[in-house]
Amino acid sequence: MNQNYKTAIKASIEAGEAIMQIYVKDFAVDYKQDESPLTDADKAANEVIMEHLMPIGIPVISEENKQLPYEERKGWTSCWIVDPLDGTKEFIKKNGEFTVNIALVTNGVPQFGVIYVPAVNMVYYADAATGTAYRAEVKDTSADVEEVLKNAVAIGPARDDKAMRVVGSRSHMSQDTLEYVDGLKQVTDKEIEIVSKGSSLKFCLVAEGKADVYPRFAPTMEWDTAAGQAICKAVGVSVIDWGTKQEMQYNKENLLNPYFLVSYEG
């Protein structure tokens, strides 16, 4: 495996450890200008990740960094896109459904993604170029990455013969999403089953065969989705811009994502 990818996996696990040190305590919650929550765990995880990624020399877009103007970013051929703590609302609720997301994007397309779930010590990672994706239990968070990779098992999508499993969010289910689900009922004889999950774990559900489709018709940012898209791409699951019907792009002038659909057509 590419050494940069191993560094990203290690960074995600160490960031997860920093998150969990705060998770088990009482912690304060601040709010950004857009009213999204911010905790000390977001900031601590970001510091850990930046310490690992900055020496590589590839620029980083992180939710917790000051965003650079597009005039500077548009010349980048590659960049890391990072969410140090995705699912801060789930973190605050203490339901365990929060993640660390790190993706490497080249020419606007996610090539590698790692999603670490610190509450259950599980890491997902994938290389879109080789079409390989894995899940590994992190039995020792201080272990070398090579030890973690020994526990890896390949993942892939799968159909359910009886149900159409649709991923919904624990924290937000927009009217457009509800209408999409109603539309599915008109085109399939299968029972519609809603599978709820927080954070980027929604991508993992489709990528590992626990859901069939994930419609997201509500606001997200690039750091919410880049790692998940890389993992889906590696296993043949599409992440499509609902407006253009093309693969969702990254390092755009506006880092706000369009509405999108994650689906497995196999």
C-alpha atoms as one frame of an Amber mdcrd trajectory, in Angstrom:
protein
   0.000   0.000   0.000   1.069   3.557  -0.779   2.883   5.022   2.245   0.763
   8.173   2.138  -2.344   6.020   2.516  -0.833   4.263   5.517  -0.093   7.679
   7.032  -3.724   8.707   6.532  -4.973   5.532   8.221  -2.633   6.108  11.172
  -3.723   9.748  11.387  -7.390   8.737  11.498  -6.817   6.253  14.318  -4.767
   8.680  16.413  -7.363  11.408  15.800 -10.007   8.951  16.976  -8.061   8.389
  20.179  -7.979  12.158  20.784 -11.733  12.283  20.201 -12.455   9.457  22.639
 -10.431  11.095  25.406 -12.916  13.964  25.266 -15.974  11.789  24.534 -15.813
  10.086  27.928 -15.806  13.420  29.768 -18.225  16.300  30.120 -17.410  18.710
  27.307 -18.481  22.140  26.153 -20.223  22.773  22.835 -19.656  25.957  20.852
 -21.404  26.978  17.650 -19.972  28.291  14.387 -21.461  31.122  12.340 -23.606
  28.614  10.426 -24.897  27.312  13.786 -23.185  23.935  13.360 -21.740  22.580
  16.621 -18.040  22.593  17.477 -16.331  20.777  20.342 -12.802  20.455  21.684
 -12.766  17.020  20.059 -13.111  18.544  16.558 -10.122  20.762  17.219  -7.985
  18.105  18.907  -8.567  15.629  16.086  -7.711  18.243  13.478  -4.395  18.998
  15.151  -3.443  15.305  15.143  -4.346  14.867  11.483  -2.502  17.980  10.365
   0.639  16.814  12.171   0.576  13.635  10.081  -0.463  15.061   6.706   1.439
  18.332   6.490   4.905  16.713   6.126   3.680  14.848   3.024   3.508  18.139
   1.153   0.040  17.729  -0.367  -2.313  20.621   0.516  -5.165  19.985   2.939
  -8.777  21.138   2.949 -10.136  20.527   6.455 -13.401  21.600   8.003 -11.476
  23.004  10.957  -8.888  24.959   8.948  -9.345  28.416   7.495 -10.484  27.875
   3.922  -8.168  29.199   1.236  -9.577  31.194  -1.702 -10.355  29.267  -4.878
  -7.786  31.300  -6.785  -5.154  29.510  -4.735  -6.830  26.099  -4.641  -7.793
  25.786  -8.317  -4.236  24.994  -9.353  -3.994  21.981  -7.071  -3.882  18.644
  -8.890  -4.175  16.742  -5.598  -5.334  17.565  -2.080  -6.421  15.921   1.120
 -10.007  16.579   2.178 -10.548  16.065   5.896 -13.356  16.053   8.411 -11.678
  15.512  11.798 -15.017  14.718  13.453 -17.911  13.961  11.144 -21.192  13.657
  12.975 -20.567  16.152  15.758 -24.295  16.016  16.542 -23.979  12.258  17.050
 -20.881  12.829  19.187 -22.842  15.235  21.390 -25.701  12.724  21.662 -23.100
  10.065  22.591 -24.586   7.443  20.274 -21.216   6.407  18.822 -22.120   7.174
  15.195 -19.343   9.647  14.447 -16.263   9.247  12.301 -12.912  10.621  11.209
 -12.835  11.171   7.428  -9.685  11.557   5.324  -9.652  11.454   1.523  -7.063
  12.054  -1.161  -8.558  13.770  -4.207  -6.843  14.035  -7.602  -8.218  16.299
 -10.325 -11.484  16.601  -8.419 -12.033  12.849  -7.991 -11.566  10.930  -4.703
  -8.827   8.312  -5.101  -8.373   7.091  -1.543 -10.567   7.271   1.520 -10.353
   6.259   5.145 -13.247   6.410   7.609 -12.458   5.568  11.213 -15.216   4.888
  13.752 -13.521   5.489  17.108 -16.426   4.410  19.330 -16.158   0.843  17.989
 -12.504   0.815  16.836 -13.392   0.062  13.219 -11.635   1.486  10.177 -12.810
   1.435   6.558 -10.373   2.252   3.779 -10.267   1.956   0.009  -8.130   2.632
  -3.054 -10.335   3.539  -6.010  -7.511   2.965  -8.517  -7.157  -0.699  -7.566
 -10.838  -1.244  -6.805 -10.096  -2.552  -3.325 -11.932  -1.704  -0.107 -11.564
  -3.122   3.378 -12.858  -2.993   6.926 -10.569  -3.727   9.859 -11.044  -3.915
  13.586  -8.410  -1.849  15.368  -7.609  -4.102  18.290  -4.776  -1.884  19.538
  -4.942   1.808  18.646  -1.236   2.207  19.402  -0.248  -0.616  17.029   1.633
  -0.083  13.794  -0.577   0.334  10.723   0.770  -2.929   9.324  -0.748  -4.745
  12.311  -4.096  -3.073  11.697  -4.064  -4.072   8.031  -3.565  -7.741   8.973
  -7.095  -7.718  10.433  -8.660  -6.359   7.242 -11.493  -8.072   5.395 -12.677
  -7.067   1.941 -16.055  -5.353   1.647 -18.460  -4.992  -1.243 -22.078  -4.132
  -2.038 -24.917  -6.644  -2.235 -28.611  -6.705  -3.044 -31.377  -7.803  -0.707
 -33.903  -9.897  -2.612 -36.842  -8.886  -0.440 -36.268  -5.249   0.538 -35.040
  -1.999  -0.966 -32.868  -0.666   1.841 -32.740   3.131   1.833 -30.289   5.010
   4.036 -31.734   7.876   6.047 -30.120  10.234   8.501 -30.705  10.148  12.251
 -30.367  13.937  12.436 -32.020  15.158   9.222 -34.547  13.761   6.736 -35.563
  16.448   4.240 -38.897  16.690   2.466 -37.137  15.997  -0.855 -35.745  12.776
   0.615 -39.169  11.709   1.828 -40.568  12.362  -1.647 -37.758  10.306  -3.214
 -38.620   7.386  -0.940 -42.292   7.703  -1.885 -41.228   7.585  -5.547 -39.339
   4.336  -5.000 -42.534   2.724  -3.809 -43.992   3.318  -7.279 -41.173   1.547
  -9.142 -40.380  -1.486  -7.005 -42.355  -4.375  -5.626 -39.892  -4.749  -2.779
 -40.612  -3.588   0.720 -38.963  -0.226   1.446 -36.770  -0.468   4.516 -35.254
   2.687   6.053 -31.792   2.167   7.522 -30.774   5.014   9.842 -27.171   5.910
  10.533 -25.211   9.041  11.385 -22.168  10.643   9.744 -20.219   9.129   6.826
 -21.222   5.673   8.043 -24.121   6.050   5.601 -21.680   5.555   2.712 -20.218
   2.497   4.423 -23.650   0.897   4.677 -23.994   0.873   0.882 -20.348  -0.010
   0.257 -20.484  -3.093   2.491 -23.851  -4.374   1.336 -26.036  -3.316   4.252
 -28.080  -0.842   2.172 -28.903  -0.282  -1.500 -29.318   3.452  -1.915 -28.541
   6.644  -0.036 -30.310   9.778  -1.288 -28.960  12.995   0.189 -31.163  15.940
  -0.638 -29.945  18.219   2.125 -26.780  20.311   2.583 -23.392  18.658   3.020
 -19.825  19.840   2.538 -17.009  18.206   0.610 -15.311  16.979   3.800 -18.504
  15.148   4.762 -18.454  12.988   1.646 -15.026  12.685  -0.046 -13.771   9.694
   1.963 -17.098   7.906   1.678 -17.194   8.492  -2.057 -13.703   7.019  -2.467
 -14.777   3.878  -0.610 -17.950   3.579  -2.667 -16.097   4.204  -5.928 -13.654
   1.409  -5.125 -16.466  -1.169  -4.876 -18.511   0.006  -7.844 -21.062   2.094
  -5.987 -21.916   5.394  -7.711 -22.037   8.805  -6.000 -23.864  10.996  -8.489
 -24.547  14.733  -8.522 -28.353  14.886  -8.647 -28.261  17.925 -10.925 -25.604
  16.989 -13.491 -26.041  13.188 -13.250 -22.239  12.974 -13.221 -19.799  11.790
 -10.563 -19.627  14.290  -7.721 -16.578  16.572  -7.928 -14.253  18.046  -5.277
 -12.099  21.097  -4.585 -14.796  23.180  -6.225 -15.003  26.948  -5.922 -17.920
  26.430  -3.538 -17.165  23.569  -1.141 -20.897  22.994  -0.579 -22.031  19.749
  -2.196 -25.013  19.494  -4.520 -27.764  17.030  -3.737 -26.497  13.542  -4.540
 -27.465   9.895  -4.788 -25.368   6.928  -3.665 -26.538   3.716  -5.310 -25.501
   0.223  -6.244 -26.725  -0.909  -9.648 -25.176  -4.374  -9.610
